[in-house]
């Protein structure tokens, strides 16, 4: 199982709508609101990085009200 953290920036007035959508995503294991440049940080899990990429592109970035995302890949040292 692969996982990444995604920062999500939302257009003004869309915060509740986007939060509801993120909370319903089966791939989203954690959803936390933020204050500052980004509005949410979410932990996404998938079988492969390709699965995670599809989730980000097709389910998150395509949602009305999502202005930008930044993905941070977890690594092990």
C-alpha positions as CSV (number, residue, x, y, z in Angstrom):
1,X,0.0,0.0,0.0
2,X,1.3,3.4,-1.0
3,X,0.4,6.7,0.7
4,X,1.0,10.4,0.1
5,X,-0.1,13.6,1.7
6,X,-1.9,16.2,-0.4
7,X,-2.4,19.9,0.4
8,X,-5.6,21.3,-1.1
9,X,-6.3,25.0,-1.8
10,X,-10.0,25.8,-2.2
11,X,-11.7,28.8,-3.8
12,X,-13.5,31.1,-1.4
13,X,-16.9,29.9,-0.3
14,X,-16.2,26.2,-1.4
15,X,-14.6,25.1,1.9
16,X,-17.6,23.1,3.2
17,X,-18.4,21.5,-0.2
18,X,-14.8,20.4,-0.7
19,X,-14.5,19.1,2.9
20,X,-17.6,17.0,2.4
21,X,-16.3,15.5,-0.8
22,X,-12.9,14.8,0.7
23,X,-14.4,13.2,3.7
24,X,-16.4,10.7,1.5
25,X,-13.4,9.6,-0.6
26,X,-12.6,6.0,0.3
27,X,-8.9,6.7,-0.6
28,X,-8.7,9.6,1.9
29,X,-7.6,8.1,5.2
30,X,-7.3,11.4,7.0
31,X,-8.7,14.9,6.3
32,X,-7.6,17.9,8.3
33,X,-8.5,21.5,7.9
34,X,-5.7,24.1,7.8
35,X,-5.4,27.9,8.0
36,X,-3.0,29.6,5.7
37,X,-2.0,29.0,2.1
38,X,-3.8,25.7,1.9
39,X,-7.2,24.8,3.3
40,X,-6.8,21.0,3.9
41,X,-4.2,18.3,4.2
42,X,-5.3,14.8,3.4
43,X,-3.6,11.4,3.5
44,X,-4.4,9.3,0.4
45,X,-3.7,5.6,0.1
46,X,-3.7,3.4,-2.9
47,X,-2.3,0.1,-4.2
48,X,0.2,1.9,-6.5
49,X,1.3,5.4,-7.2
50,X,-0.7,5.2,-10.4
51,X,-3.9,4.6,-8.3
52,X,-3.0,7.6,-6.2
53,X,-2.4,9.8,-9.2
54,X,-5.8,8.8,-10.6
55,X,-7.5,9.7,-7.3
56,X,-5.8,13.1,-7.2
57,X,-6.5,14.0,-10.9
58,X,-9.9,12.5,-11.4
59,X,-11.5,12.9,-7.9
60,X,-9.8,15.8,-6.2
61,X,-8.5,18.2,-8.8
62,X,-11.6,17.9,-11.0
63,X,-13.9,18.9,-8.1
64,X,-15.5,22.3,-8.5
65,X,-14.0,24.7,-6.0
66,X,-10.5,23.1,-5.8
67,X,-8.0,25.7,-6.9
68,X,-4.7,23.8,-6.4
69,X,-3.1,20.8,-4.9
70,X,0.4,19.9,-3.8
71,X,1.4,16.3,-3.3
72,X,4.1,15.2,-0.9
73,X,5.4,11.7,-1.3
74,X,6.3,9.8,1.9
75,X,9.8,8.2,1.7
76,X,11.8,5.9,4.0
77,X,15.4,6.4,4.8
